[in-house]
Amino acid sequence: MTNSRKQQILSLLESDPSDTFLRYGLAMELRKEESFAEARAEFEKLMHGTPPYVAAWFMCGQMLAEMGEIEDSRAVLRDGIEIARQQGDGHAAGEMGELLASLGSLGE
């Protein structure tokens, strides 16, 4: 029997729970299986880690927008843009800015 990607990631995290790449992979797998609350919790661990994991801000904002949680998405993206700028990641800041702009007046 083949282990799922999620199970493999969880197994690897047992030996290194602080591995940000594995945590990000877990968050993405949880998102894919529509375990949104768990995915958000994993993204938030990455977002508030040291240093903050910029991609988590974008993916969390995107997931929230897809779920219709527009205000939460906007807040995550605004904060993520600032974090990306602080880290000198103009590309990520630009992508989050585009997503934020695309939300327009949704949810208002």
RODO-2510 file (C-alpha; in nm, 4 decimals, decimal comma):
residues 108
     n   res          X          Y          Z
     1     m     0,0000     0,0000     0,0000
     2     t     0,1358     0,3423    -0,1006
     3     n     0,1468     0,6257     0,1519
     4     s    -0,0261     0,9447     0,0519
     5     r     0,1811     1,2566     0,0080
     6     k     0,0252     1,3985     0,3254
     7     q     0,1214     1,0885     0,5237
     8     q     0,4756     1,1072     0,3906
     9     i     0,5035     1,4733     0,4893
    10     l     0,3650     1,4030     0,8374
    11     s     0,6176     1,1228     0,8791
    12     l     0,9044     1,3519     0,7790
    13     l     0,7785     1,6257     1,0108
    14     e     0,8059     1,3859     1,3048
    15     s     1,1834     1,3985     1,2720
    16     d     1,2007     1,7714     1,1884
    17     p     0,8863     1,9608     1,2974
    18     s     1,0437     2,2976     1,2202
    19     d     1,1073     2,2271     0,8495
    20     t     0,9281     2,5154     0,6774
    21     f     0,9249     2,3494     0,3356
    22     l     0,7540     2,0390     0,4788
    23     r     0,5075     2,2561     0,6746
    24     y     0,4242     2,4428     0,3547
    25     g     0,3752     2,1125     0,1721
    26     l     0,1429     1,9956     0,4493
    27     a    -0,0595     2,3169     0,4292
    28     m    -0,0930     2,2756     0,0530
    29     e    -0,2029     1,9115     0,0887
    30     l    -0,4612     2,0094     0,3505
    31     r    -0,5879     2,2830     0,1205
    32     k    -0,6125     2,0360    -0,1663
    33     e    -0,8211     1,7970     0,0428
    34     e    -1,0389     2,0927     0,1502
    35     s    -0,9383     2,0746     0,5167
    36     f    -0,9408     2,4526     0,5160
    37     a    -0,9252     2,5187     0,8914
    38     e    -0,6244     2,2884     0,9260
    39     a    -0,4602     2,4374     0,6164
    40     r    -0,5096     2,7880     0,7526
    41     a    -0,3553     2,6859     1,0854
    42     e    -0,0480     2,5505     0,9061
    43     f    -0,0206     2,8600     0,6865
    44     e    -0,0444     3,0796     0,9973
    45     k     0,2383     2,8888     1,1676
    46     l     0,4521     2,9682     0,8643
    47     m     0,3309     3,3262     0,8404
    48     h     0,4280     3,3966     1,1993
    49     g     0,7495     3,1963     1,2031
    50     t     1,0992     3,3386     1,2051
    51     p     1,1454     3,4494     0,9385
    52     p     0,7895     3,4649     0,8062
    53     y     0,7423     3,2325     0,5065
    54     v     0,6213     3,4721     0,2358
    55     a     0,4584     3,2110     0,0101
    56     a     0,2272     3,1138     0,2969
    57     w     0,0787     3,4645     0,3008
    58     f    -0,0055     3,4452    -0,0688
    59     m    -0,1483     3,0922    -0,0578
    60     c    -0,3514     3,1614     0,2551
    61     g    -0,4907     3,4801     0,1028
    62     q    -0,5758     3,2953    -0,2161
    63     m    -0,7449     3,0109    -0,0268
    64     l    -0,9508     3,2534     0,1807
    65     a    -1,0630     3,4382    -0,1324
    66     e    -1,1698     3,1103    -0,2929
    67     m    -1,3675     3,0303     0,0215
    68     g    -1,5465     3,3653    -0,0019
    69     e    -1,3757     3,5049     0,3082
    70     i    -1,2876     3,8234     0,1234
    71     e    -1,2163     4,0520     0,4199
    72     d    -0,9870     3,7942     0,5813
    73     s    -0,8170     3,7432     0,2467
    74     r    -0,7588     4,1165     0,2070
    75     a    -0,6103     4,1418     0,5567
    76     v    -0,3746     3,8485     0,4979
    77     l    -0,2658     3,9859     0,1609
    78     r    -0,2036     4,3382     0,2935
    79     d     0,0124     4,2014     0,5736
    80     g     0,1833     3,9616     0,3335
    81     i     0,2743     4,2435     0,0963
    82     e     0,4433     4,4283     0,3820
    83     i     0,6317     4,1154     0,4941
    84     a     0,7437     4,0450     0,1366
    85     r     0,8710     4,4025     0,1006
    86     q     1,0574     4,3779     0,4311
    87     q     1,2259     4,0626     0,3009
    88     g     1,3081     4,2274    -0,0323
    89     d     1,0758     3,9965    -0,2273
    90     g     0,9224     4,2369    -0,4774
    91     h     0,7930     3,9534    -0,6936
    92     a     0,5837     3,8039    -0,4130
    93     a     0,4653     4,1497    -0,3062
    94     g     0,3564     4,2133    -0,6666
    95     e     0,1677     3,8833    -0,6925
    96     m    -0,0140     3,9504    -0,3668
    97     g    -0,0897     4,3049    -0,4822
    98     e    -0,2427     4,1719    -0,8028
    99     l    -0,4584     3,9248    -0,6115
   100     l    -0,5636     4,1968    -0,3689
   101     a    -0,6581     4,4272    -0,6581
   102     s    -0,8506     4,1465    -0,8286
   103     l    -1,0722     4,1133    -0,5214
   104     g    -1,1985     4,4629    -0,6002
   105     s    -1,5324     4,5241    -0,4375
   106     l    -1,6074     4,1569    -0,3691
   107     g    -1,7733     4,1084    -0,0354
   108     e    -1,8533     4,4749     0,0141
***
